[in-house]
């Protein structure tokens, strides 16, 4: 009975130590999924992809950037590379925002709609330059 204070003390120390973790610029933790699938984005563009967004089909809110990183290197997809993101299985509309070239310049958006992801079949979205109209 003389050690009843120990559990309260231990919980206080743990809570105090966790309160110092991270900072105001930290990103949210990776969400967990009941029925996970994969979205693979392949960059075959001349410039890096800066942002990737997904929203359930038929909804309006794009939500947060799937890179979930404040790091300028980890938070981009350079030309010739690919990146896998874990998503809940379902139907998605996709948006990518990229630079035209590797030099700073205008931001360009690409969209893909009604893409189905299942635990067995991932979404593979290859971003390529628009082909010139031959006419």
C-alpha positions in Angstrom: 0.0 0.0 0.0 2.9 2.3 0.5 3.7 2.3 -3.3 0.2 3.4 -4.6 1.7 6.6 -5.9 4.1 4.8 -8.2 1.6 4.1 -11.1 0.4 7.7 -11.0 4.0 8.9 -11.0 5.0 6.6 -13.9 2.0 7.8 -16.0 2.9 11.4 -15.3 6.5 10.9 -16.4 5.4 9.1 -19.6 2.9 11.8 -20.5 5.4 14.5 -19.8 8.1 12.9 -22.0 5.6 12.4 -24.9 4.5 16.0 -24.7 7.9 17.1 -25.9 7.9 14.9 -29.0 7.5 16.7 -32.3 7.1 20.3 -33.1 4.5 22.6 -34.6 5.8 21.8 -38.2 5.4 18.0 -37.8 3.0 16.1 -40.1 0.2 13.9 -39.1 1.0 10.2 -38.6 0.2 7.8 -41.4 -3.4 6.7 -41.0 -4.3 3.1 -40.5 -6.6 1.3 -42.8 -9.2 -1.5 -42.4 -9.0 -2.6 -46.0 -5.7 -1.2 -47.4 -4.7 -0.9 -51.0 -1.9 0.9 -52.9 -1.8 3.9 -55.1 1.5 4.0 -57.1 2.3 7.2 -58.8 4.9 7.0 -61.6 6.5 10.3 -62.8 7.4 10.3 -66.5 7.2 14.1 -66.6 10.0 16.6 -67.2 9.5 18.1 -63.7 8.9 16.9 -60.2 5.5 16.2 -58.7 5.1 18.4 -55.7 1.7 17.3 -54.4 -0.6 14.3 -54.8 -4.2 14.4 -53.6 -6.9 11.7 -53.6 -10.6 12.0 -52.7 -13.4 9.4 -52.7 -15.3 9.4 -56.0 -18.2 11.8 -56.0 -16.9 14.0 -53.1 -15.6 17.6 -53.1 -12.8 17.7 -50.5 -9.3 16.8 -51.8 -8.0 16.4 -48.3 -4.2 16.6 -47.4 -1.2 16.0 -49.6 -0.4 12.2 -49.7 3.3 12.9 -49.3 2.6 13.8 -45.7 6.0 15.4 -45.4 7.4 18.9 -44.9 10.7 17.7 -46.3 11.4 19.2 -49.7 13.1 16.0 -50.9 10.8 13.4 -49.4 7.8 15.5 -50.2 8.3 15.4 -54.0 8.5 12.8 -56.7 11.4 13.4 -59.1 11.2 12.6 -62.8 11.8 8.9 -63.5 10.8 7.8 -60.0 7.7 6.3 -58.5 6.1 6.3 -55.1 3.6 4.1 -53.4 0.9 5.4 -51.1 -1.3 3.3 -48.9 -5.0 4.1 -49.3 -8.3 2.5 -48.1 -9.7 0.3 -50.9 -12.4 2.1 -52.9 -12.9 4.5 -55.8 -10.8 7.6 -56.0 -10.4 10.8 -58.0 -6.7 11.8 -58.2 -4.9 15.1 -58.5 -1.1 15.7 -59.0 0.5 19.1 -59.0 3.9 19.3 -60.8 6.4 21.7 -62.2 6.7 21.9 -66.0 10.5 21.3 -65.8 13.1 20.9 -63.0 13.5 24.7 -62.9 11.0 26.8 -60.9 8.1 27.7 -63.1 4.3 27.4 -63.4 2.5 24.7 -61.5 0.5 22.3 -63.6 -2.3 20.0 -62.4 -3.2 16.6 -63.7 -6.3 14.7 -62.8 -7.5 11.1 -63.1 -11.1 10.2 -62.1 -12.9 7.0 -61.0 -9.9 4.9 -60.2 -10.7 1.7 -58.3 -8.3 0.3 -55.7 -8.8 -3.1 -54.0 -6.5 -5.0 -51.6 -5.6 -7.2 -54.6 -5.5 -4.6 -57.4 -3.6 -1.3 -56.8 -4.1 1.9 -58.7 -1.1 2.6 -60.9 -1.2 6.2 -62.2 1.5 7.1 -64.7 2.0 10.8 -65.2 3.2 11.6 -68.7 3.5 14.7 -70.9 0.5 15.4 -73.1 1.2 14.2 -76.6 1.0 16.9 -79.3 -2.0 16.9 -81.5 -0.8 15.7 -84.9 -3.5 17.7 -86.8 
